[in-house]
């Protein structure tokens, strides 16, 4: 499966006809720039509001995302802050924004083409309902993906309709307000455009349409030139209707000499509309969850998957002690976890997943864990891990505690697919005996945990129960912000080898991990100073040995430059070098695609064999991408001696780099990056942790809507192989254990797609906002080749309540407030209002948005909620909002500011507006 990568790409690479705001730069505003500008502005507004509410100033030291994140998280926390989560969140939104242009290229409602106004608004409203429900359930990735698609459709309205030609400069509020009518739409029999032979006429819309303020949009035909008589076309080489009378088009996707003013007006309106939609989501879900949705959070997430069978009592005690230490030692620093996740598993039960941002809640939940049950040795370890991988944020560090092998080993391929999809790191702490031999090839062993740990870039640590407290220092090391990997290698069988790696000035808290048995090593710094394995405390650092783990913590006065470690062992071993730094990168494997709107698409599965690997990579520095120079980007095998396969790089700007690697390594590989930190003029080295490999199998699947509880959802998919044809086995798993049906196999012919359909049925009682992660796999009958697609979609209850809560002022007592504001301090004013939701779902929350006074209210379950506001006369404006149970937002505003003239009615910002003047309400 693929999704369009909606980021700025080279014009020479993506030149061709377009069907929406173009995805490239130049002199044209794009979906990416519109979305990015709106998001950054709304994030700054929200961060400023959060900072002011907390009593401190919001002062970013610069304009880079890294500096914005630092300022958002507050000045009281100390330590390194990485912008990687924020970058990744913006990238996910942009990816899904661009996906609309490929996957729905011929769908009029997705682009407001062909006068599909009601249908287009329906898509926006369905998406907004899903976003709000997802955020309430803390399914932030699903919310981001839907947000990207909804923003694309909303933005296209202003480029593809005649809204700005009608003289409108503000957004069309009715597009996000289904309780308001879409007015004055041109019907199908009304001609709207005059003929334009050149295709670049400045104003082809008929004068009577402009005079009567009729709303229309251009018709678009990818496969046919047919359109109703007299109708405007979208325009452009991809639009076949633009050659039929009336010729030409009215889209404002690109800035041209004949439409520069209209293009700029469309961009401004689309940006304002995007801000309006984002504000509605922010008000419905609150500032903190809005910021979490867009990736403003500390980097570390503590996620434990714990075996609770009878023999695990000591392990549970140690996991509890580690959690307590993390909470108590890192509170108030940038290393304080942004979220805590706990997944217990037993036999045959596993879960539920518990997630919280409250450290005391995490302490409470982990203190409840008791060792009980279990009988036979294998347990449901991978089922618990699957819950963690699908529920935790991407790029999380997950720690698994168990003393037994996995009973559900059939999930291993699904786990590896999820690891690759989420780029999360999984480490296993196993305290069981290794003397029991595998009963069959299908039975599980400790080696399976090693395989999964290595695939993710984690550790497989085997210790006795008495040694476990020493081994868990690894968790303290990695549950930190701005963690980066400098080097990771594995050798099986083991051999003597010297591994060089580079330290830059920004790296702090550097730790080297070696796992394996019968190992000796010598570490050497750039000055030639060495320390061996048998020196527990040496010139370079401290060496701790526990079980199969050797942990080397370097001294703070480490030297920059090239270090090396020589390892000697005939047994398998792994090597990993980590540290803390804000210099890092994020990446995706992509593939190019052609069509009316060519571009690049993010791969959900493995890259295709037999062709170059293409990556889209974003680099982050201490002061943004401008503080970094990238020298080399390549692919390297973790487990083999092959040299790095360097790629050719194209700098797209703003830290984004397109990388093409012609010689793709065989087997499992990772991404390695080298460059220079301009801030310190020191060379740096970074490596990805998640291993990837190529495949000749390709799976195509697309989720185009949410799912209703109790209703079957059909997902078409296609499978193709460039390898040997024949029977390919199909398997699918979802993290909710919802009932599914799908073909067990497909017969493939080389180079041709075979089609199948998967049906999934969410139970009728599934809560709205629940997300489902589906892993679909196709494997050759010989097992030689396989690939997967990971899809995420939401279960959303159909909403019929689109009416915002109402507000009516009962009284305003402000007579005591002096005319001279400088004398206001001793005086108070009061406001009383009644809030209702009519026949709606009921008010769920009320919160103060403006004003320094005190807001109180009666029970939210009452039919009429009485709200009371008291404030100093120095605080002359109050604004509070009421949100109902499906996310409709009502906003109340009142001002006691006195003017010299007669009182004027002034509406607050769009959304639901409630003007409180005297004792009546004005609703827009």
N, C-alpha and C positions, 0 to 999 in steps of 0.2 A: 504494500500500500504506500502511496505517496501523498504528500501535501505540498502545495505550492509555497515556495519560499518567498515571502513578500518583503524583500529588502532591496535596497538600491543596488542595481547591477549595472555593469557597463553598457552604455548605449550601443556600442558596436556589437556587443554580444546579444542584446535583446532587441535590436532594431527590427521593426515590423509593425503591422497594423495592430491597433489596440481596441478594446471594447470597454474600457473603464478608465478612471484616472490612471495614468500610466504608472508602472512600478519602477520607473527609472528616474534618474536625476536630469541634469541639464537645466534648461530654463523653465522647466515645468514642475509644478507642485504635484506630488504623488500621493497615493493612498498611504504610503509609509510616512511621508513627511507630515501629512495632515494628521494621521493617527498619532505619530510620535509627538508632534507639537501639542496636541490636545492632552495626551496622557501626561507629558511632563508638566504642563501648566496645572492640570488638576492635581497631580501628585504634590507639586509645590504648595498649592492652596491648602491641601489636606494636611501636609506636614506642618505648615505654619499654624493651622488651627490646633493641631495636636500639641505643638510646642507651646503655644500661648496658653492652652488649657492646663499644661503642666507647669506653667510659670517660668519658662525660659525662652530666650530668643531663638528664632530660626535664622541662622546665618551660614549658608553654604560658603565654603572658602573658594569655590570656583563653580564652573558650569557643567563639569563632567558628571556622569551618573554616579561615579564613586564618591565624589564630594557631596552630591545631593543625598545619597544614602547615609553618609556619615552625619550630615546635618539632621536628617529625618530621625535618626535613632537617638539623637540627643547629645548634648555636651557633657553629661555627667558620666557616661560610660567611657572607659578607656580601652585602648587596644586597637588592633588592626580591623578594618572594615572592608569587606570585598563587595564590589558591585555586581558580582557574577549572577546572583539570584535575580536582581533587577533586570540586568541584560537579558537573561534567559526568559523572564516573563514577557518583556517587550517583544522578544523574538517569537515566542509562541503566538502572541496576538497578531503580529505581522504575518507570520506563516499562514495562519487561518484566514486572515484578511485576503491574502493573495490567492488562497485556495478557491475562493468563489469564482475567480476569473477563469480557472481551468475546469473545475468540476461542474460548474453551473454556467458555462459559457453561453449556452443556448436557452437559458431559463430567464424569461422576461421579468418575473417578479424579483429575482435576486439582483437585478440591475435597474429596476423601474423603467425598463424598456417597454415599448408597445402599449403605453398607457395602462400598465398593470399596477395601478396605484393601490387599490384595495388589497390585492394579493401581496404587494411589496410591504405594505404596512403590517399585514398579518405576519409575515416572516420576522419583522422587527419586534413585534409584540410577543410572539412565541419565544424569540430569543431572549428578550428582557426578562420574561417570566422565568425561563430556565436559569439565566445568570443569577438572579436574586435567590432562587431556590438552591442553586449550587453553593453560593457563598454561605447561606444559612447552614448548610450541611458541611461546610469547610472543604468543599470539593473545588478548590481554587483553580486547578488546571482545567477542569471541565468548563468553569466559568470563563477563563481566559480564551479558550478555544472558541466558545460561542460568541464572546465579545468581539473577537476579530472578524467573524463572519457578519455579525449584525452591523458593525461599523462600516464595513464595505458597502452593504446594501444602502444604509442611510446616506453615506457620502455620495453614492452614485445618483441619488435623487437630484442633487443640485447640479450635477454635470449633465445628466441625461434628460431632464425636464426643462420647461421654459420658466421655472420659478424666478430666476434672476432676470430674465428678459422682461418679466412682468413688473420689474422695479422693486422686487422684494430684496431686502438686505438681511433681515432676521431669519432664523430657522423657521420651518413650518412645524409648529408645536404639535399639530394634530397627528404627525407621524409617530409620536411616542405617547399620544393620548387617545386611545381608542374610544373614549367616551365623547370625543369631539368629532364632528363630521368632516369628511374630506369634501370640500365645497367647490362648486363651479368646475367640475371635470368635463372636458370635451367628450362628447359621445362619439361612438364609432362612425357615425354618418357625417360628422362635422369635419370639413376640410380645415387643415391647420397650417399648411406651408405652401409657398409658391415655388416654382421650379428654379433650380440653381444649376445651370449647366457646368459651371466651373467647380462646383463642390465647395467653394470657399466664400460664399456670399456672407456679408456681415450680419444680415437680418432676414432670413428666409421666412420667418413666421408671419402669417397673414395679419394685416393691420386690425381687422375686426377681432381676432383672437386676443391681441394685446389690449385693445380698447375694452373688451368685455371681460378681461381678466380670466380667460379660460385656461385651465391647466392641461397641458399635454406633454407627451414625451415622444422621442423618436422611435420608430419601429426598427427592429434589428433582425436581419435574416442571414444566418450563417450558411444555410443550405438552400434557401429559396429567396427569390426577389419579390414575392407576393406581399402586398400590404393593402389596407383599405384605401379607397380612392381619396386623393387629396391629402393624405397624411404625411407628416414629417418623417424622415428617416433618421437613424442614429448617425450614419455617415462613416466614412473611412473605407479602406480597401477591403476589409473583412466583411462589410455589410453589403450584401447583394441587393437589398432594397434601395440603396442609395443610387442605383442606376435606373430605377423605375421612377417615372414622373409622379410627383415632383422630386427632382433629383437633389443631391446634396445631403446635408445632415445638420443637426443642431447640437451634437455633443460638444462639450467643452473640456474634454479630457486633456488636451494638450494646448499649450499657449502658442498661438500662431498670430501673424500680423493682423489677420482679419477678425480675431476674436479675443485679443489680449485682455480687454476690459471685462468681457464676460467670463473668461477663464478665471481671472483674479476674483471676480465677484462670487463665482461658484466655489472657489477654494475657501474664501472667507466664510461663506454660509455653511459649507460642509464642516469647517473647523468649529464654528459656533455650535452647530448641531451635535457634533461629537462631544463637545464640552457639556452640552445640555443633557445628553444621554448619560454621560459619565457622572454628572452631578446627581441625576435621579438614582443611579445605582449606589452612589456614595450615601445619599440621604436614607435610602431604604435599608442599607446594611451597616451603616456606621463607619466612622473614620478608620478605626483600627482594622476591621476586616477588609475594607476597601484597599488599604495599604498592603495587607497580606496578599490580597488577590493580585496586585501588581508587583509583588516580589520585594517589597520593602520590609525586610526582616533580617535579623542577625543570621549568619550563615549556618550555624550549627543546629541540628535537630537530633535529639537523643531518642533513638528507637531501639527498644529491646524486644526480642522474640525469645520467650523463656519456656522451657520444658517444665511442667508442673507435676510430673509423675512422682511416685513415691520416693525414689532415690535421690531427688534433686533438692532436698532441703538445704544443704550447705551451699549449693550453687545459687539458690534463690536468695539466701542471706547475703551472699557476696554481691549479687546484682543489686540488691536493695542498698547495700552500703555504698556502692559506686554511684548510684543515682543520688543518694543523699549528699555524697561528697561533691558531685558536680553541681548540684543545686546550691549548696552552702558556700562553696569556694568561688564560684563564678558569678554570683549574684552582683549586679551593678556594673559588670564589665561587658565589653563587646563579645566576650566568650560565653555569656549567659545564653543558654539555648533559647531559640525562638519558639520551640514546640517540643513537647514530650509525647512519645508514642509507646504503647505497651501492648504486645500481643502474646497472651499465654497459649500454650498448646498442650494437649494431653493425648489420650487414646481412648475413644475415637474422636473426642471433641477437640475443637481448636477455636480461638477467639473468645469473645469479641475483641476487636481492635479498640483500644482506648486512646484518645488523643486529646491533649489539652495544652493550653499556653500557661496554665497556672501551676507553678512548681509545687505548691502545697497539695493540689489535687493529684499530681503525679506521686508524691510521697504517700498519700492516702491509698491510692490504687495499688501501688506495688507492695505496700504493707499488708494488703489483703491476701496476697498470693500464698497459698499453702501447698506443700507437696502431698499428693494423694493419688491413688489410682494407678493405672498402668499394670501390666502383667508381663506380656511378652516384651522383648527388648526394643524392637523398632517402634518409633512413635510418629505422630503426625507433624513432623517438623516442617516439611515443605509447604504444607497447607497454611501453617502459621506464617511462614516466610512470604508466601504469596499475598496474604492480607497486608503485610507490612510494605511490600514493594508497590502494591497498587494504592495503598492509602497514604504512604509517606510522600513528602514532596520529592521531586526529582533531585538527583545528586545527593541523597541522604546517606548517612552512615548507619548501617543496621548491624546490631550485635546479637548473635544467636547463642544461647546457652543450652546445652544438652549433654546427656551422658549416653545417648543411644543413637543408632543409625536411623535412617528415615524409612518408615513403613510405606509412605506415599512417594516412593522414588520415581513413579511414573510421571510426577510433576517436574522432573529435573529439566527437561527441555523447555517447559513453560517458564520455569524460574530463570533460566539463562536468557530467554527472549525478553523477559521483563527487566532483567539486569541491563541488557543492552539498550532497551527502550528508555529506561529511567536514568541510566548512567549512575545508579546507586552503588555504593560499596558495601559488601557483606563480609563480616568477619565472624568466624565460628570459634567458640570456646567450648571444647569437648573434653569432658573429664571421664569418659568411659574407657573400658578396656579395649585394646586393639587385638587381643589374642584370638578372638573368634574369627574364623575364616568365612569368607563369602560363600553362602550355600550354592549360589548359581550366578550366572552372569547378570541375571535380572535383579538379584538381591542387592541391597544397599551396603555400602561400606564407608569408612571414614574418608576414603579417596574421593567419594562423591562430593563431600564438603570441601575438600581441597580444590576440586575442579571448579566448583561454583565460586569459591573465594578468589581463585586466580582469575576467573573470567571477569570478576567485578573489580579487581585490584585490591581485594581485602586480604585478611590473614586467616589461616586455618591453624589454630593454636591448640595443641594437645598438652594437657597438664593433669596432674593428680588433683583431687579435690582440695588437698591441703595447700597446693601451690597456686590455686586459682586467684587468691587475693593479690599476689604479685603480678600475675599475667594481666590483670585488668587495668594496669597502668596504660595499656594501649588505648583504652576507651577514654581516659582522661586526656591523652595526647590528641586524639582525633575528634573529640567533641569540642571543637574550637572553631572560631571564625577564621576566614581567609586561609584555610588549609590548602596547600598545593603539593603535588607530587613532582619531585625532581627526576626520579629514576625508579623503574621497577623492572626486574628481570627474574626469570625462573630457569632452572636447569634440571632436566630429568632424562637420563641419569646425570648425576652430579659429576663435575670435573673441576680441575683447577682453572681459574680464570680471573683476570683483572678487569674491573669495571670502572671506567672513568666517569666523572660527573662534575657539574659546574655549580658553584655557589655564587650568588650575587649579593650585593650589599643589603638588599631589602629583606632577605631571608632571616627569620628569627625562629627560635625554638626548634632547631633541626634535630630530627631523630632518624636513626637508621634501624631497620628491622631485618633480621635474618631468621627464617624458619627452616628447620631440618635437623638431622642428627649427625653426630660425628663430624663436626665442622670446626675448622680453624680459619682465622682470617687475620689480615693486617691492614689497618687503615692508615693512609698517608695523606698529609695536607700539602698545599702548594709549596710550602717552605721545606718539605722533605721530612718533617717530623712525623713519626709513626707511633702507632699503638696497636698491640696485638690482642687477641681474644682472651688471653689469660691475665690481662691487666684490668682489674675491676675499676680502678680509678687511675687514669693516665693523663698524659699531657693534652689529649684531645677531647676527653670526655669520660663518662662513666659507662660501664658495660654491665648489664643485668642479664643473667641467664636463668630461665625458668621453663621447665619442660622442653619443648622443641623450639622455644623462642629465645632469641638474643636481641636485646634492645639496647642500642647505643645512643645515649643522649649527649650531644656535643656541647662543649663549653660555649658560653656566650661570646667569648673573644675569638670566634672562628675567623679564618682568613677567607677572603673572596678568591676566586680562581678555580683551577681544576684540581679536584681531589680524586683519589682512587682507592679502591678496596680490592685486595687480593683474597679470594675465597678458595679453600681447598677442602673438597669432600667428594667421595665416591657415591654418596647418597643424594637423592633429590633435595634441592633447596630453593628458597625464594629470597630475593633481596628487594627492599623497598626503602627509598629515601624521601622523607617528607619535611615540610617546614611551614611556617606562616608567612604569607606575603600577599599583598594586594595585586601583584603582577601575576596575571593568570589568563586563561582563555576558555571560551566555550566553542563548540563546533557541532556540525551536523554533516553526515554524508548525504549528498544530494545527487540528483540526476537531471539532465536537461530534457526538456520536452518542447515540441513544436506546436503549431496551431495558430489561431488568430492572435493569441497573446502569449508568445513564447517566453520561457523563463527556466527556472530551476525548481525542483520539488524535493522536499525533505523525504528521505527514505525511512519508512517505519521498520523495514526488515534489513537484511544484509545486502550490501552492494552486489551488483551483477558481476559474475566472473567473465573473463575474456575481454574486458574493456577497462579503460583508465578509471581510477577512483577519483571522484570529485568531492571536495569538502568546501563548506562555507564556514569560515572561522572568524570569530570576533575576539580581539585582544584588548585586555584591560590593564592599565598602568596605575601608578600611584596618583597621578593627576590626569587620568583619562588616557585615551589611546595616543594622543599627541606626545606623551612622555615616553613612548616605546618605539623602538625600531626593530622590526622583525627581519631576521636574516635567513633562516632556514625553517621550512615546515616539511615534515616527511612522515612516513609510516615505518615502523620497526616491529619485528617480532619480539615478544617477551621471552619466549622459550627457546629461541634459536640463535645461532651465531651470525646470521645474515646481517650485512651492513644496513644502514638506514636507506630507504628508498625516498630520496628527496623529491619534492614536487615543484612544479613551476607555479609561482604565485603572481596574482594580479591584485594590486591594492585598489579596492573599490572606494576607499575613503572612510573616515570616521571609525577606524579600527577594524573594518570588515575586509576580509581577504578571501579571494577565490583561489583554491589550491587544486591543481590537477596532478595526480601521481600516475605516471604511465606504467611503471614496473611495480605492480602491487605484490607485496610479499605473499608467499604461500603460508597457509596456516593462520593462526591467530595473531593479530597485530594491533598496535596502539598508535596514537598520534604523538609526535615529539616536535617541540618548537624551541628554537633558539633565537636570541636577539640581544639587544642592548637596552639597558635602562638609562635613559638620558638624565634622570635625576641624580644618579650616582656615577654615570659613565662606566658601569660594570656590566659584564656579559651575564645573561641568565639562561637557564634551561628549565623547561617545563614539559610534563608528559601527562597524557590522559591516562585514566585508570582502567576504563572499560575496554575489554578485548573485542575485536571484531574480525570477521572473516568474510570471504566472498561466497556467492552461491550462483548456480545456473538456473535456480528456480525463482520465479517472480509471482507474487500474489497481489492482486488489485482488489481493493474493497473501499467503500466510502459510506460513512454515516452522514445522512443529510437531514436528519430531524431528531427530535427527542422521542421518547417512548412513553406511552401512557400505561399506568398500572393496570394489570388485568387484561391487557390487550397484546396479542401476538405481534411481534415486530420481525419483518422479513429483511434480511441483509443479503443482497446478491454479492457474489464474489467470483473472481476469475483467477485461474492458475495457468502458468505457462512455464516451460523449461526450454533452455537452449542446450540441454544435455540429452541424454538418452530418453526416448519416450517410453511409454508403458504405464503401468498402474502406479499412481501416487496416493499414499494414505493421507487422509484428511483428519485432523483432530482439532478440537476447539475446547477451551475452558474459559469460564468467567469467574471473577472473584466473589460473586454473590451466590454461587451455586443455583442460579436460576435455571429452569428446565430449558434445554436446547435440543434441536434436531437439525441434522445436516448429513450430507452424503459421507459415508465412511471412506470412499475412494473416488478418484476421477481418473479416467484414461486419457493420457496426454500424448499428443503428437508434437514432435520437436518443432518449436517456433510458432505454435498455435495455442491460443487460449482455450481452455475448457471452463465451462460455467457451472456454478453451484449456488445454492441458496441455503443460508442458515436462518433458522427461526428461533427466537428467544421469547420467553413469556415471563415478564415480571409479575409476581403475585399482586393481587388487587390491593393488598394492604401495604405495598411498598411506599415509604415516605417520599413525598415530592422533593426533588433535589438530589436523590440518590444517584451516584454515578456507577457505571458498570465498566470494568476493564475486561475486554475480550481478547484472548490470544488465539489466533487462528494459524495452524501450521500445516504445511504440505511436505511430505517426505517420500522419497522414492522407496519402492518396495524393498530394495536392497539396503536401504538405510544410508547410502553413500552421500546423498545430497538432500538438503532440506532448506526451507525458508519459512518465515513467519510474518504475520502482520499483527500489530497491537492496536486495537481500536478502543476509543473511550466514548461512551454516550450516556445521556442522562435520562432518568425516569422523572417525568414531570406531570403532575396532575393537571388536567384541563381546567383552565381558569375562566370563570364567568363573571367574576367581580373585578371591574375595571374602574370603579368609582372611588375617588379619594375621600378620606375622612373630611367632614365638614366642621367648621369652627364658627361660633357665634359669640360675640362679646356681650357679657352681661353688664359690666361696669368698668369704667376707667376713672380712678381718683387721682388726679394730678394737679388739683388746684393749688396745693401748697408749694409746688415747684416755682422758684423765683424766675422772673424774666431774665435776670442777669445770671448766666450759667456759672459765672465764677463764684456765686454765692450758694451753689447747689448742695454742698457737702452735708449740711445738717438735715436735709429734707428727703422724704421718701415719697414714692408714688406706687400705686397698685393697679393691677388689671385682673379681672375675672372673666373667664370664658367657658363656654360649654362645647365639648367635642363629641361628635357622634360619627358612626360609620353607616348609619341608615340600615339598609338590608344587606350590607356587605358582610365580610368575614369577621369583622370586629377589630378594634384598635389593639395592636400588640405592643407598641412602644411610643413614648412621648419624650422628646429631648429638646434641650435649649440650644439654639444655634447662635443667637446674638443676644448680648446683654450680660451684665455682671451681677444681676440680681438672683433671687431664689425662685425656682419654679417648683410647685407642688401640685399634686392632682389626686383625685379620688380613685377608687378601684377601676382598673382597666376593663373588668368584666361587666361593669355597669352599662346600661343602654346609653346614658348621658354621663360623660366624664366631666367633672368640674375641675378646671385648671385655675390656679392662682399664681400670680407673679408679683413679687415685691422687689423694688430696686431703689437705689439712690437716685435722686433727681439728676445726678451727674451722668447716669447711664440712661440715655433718653430713647433708645431703640430696643425693642424686643422682637425676637423671631424664634418661634419654636415649631417643631414639626411633629406630626402624628403619622405613624406608619401602621397600616393594617396587616393582617396575617398573610397576605399574598404579595406584599411589597408596594402597594399603592401609597404614594406620599402626599400628605396634606401639609401645607406650609402656612403658618399664621404670622402676620407682621403688623406691628403698630409702632408709631413714633409719636412722642410728645414734643418734638422739636417745634418751636413756635416760629412763625414767619410773619413778616410785616403785612402781607396781603391776606386775602381770603384763603381758607384751607383748601389744599388741592389733593385730589385722589391720585395716589401713586402706586403702581403695581410693583411688587418685588420681582425677582428673577423668574423666568418662566418655569414651569412644571405646574403643580396645582397651586394656585395663588389664592390667598385668603387675606383680604385687606380689612383690617380691624380699625374702623373709624367710627367713633361713637358706639352705636349698638347695632350696626348692620354689617353684612358680609357681601363682598363683591367677588364672584367666581368667574374666571376666564373660561 
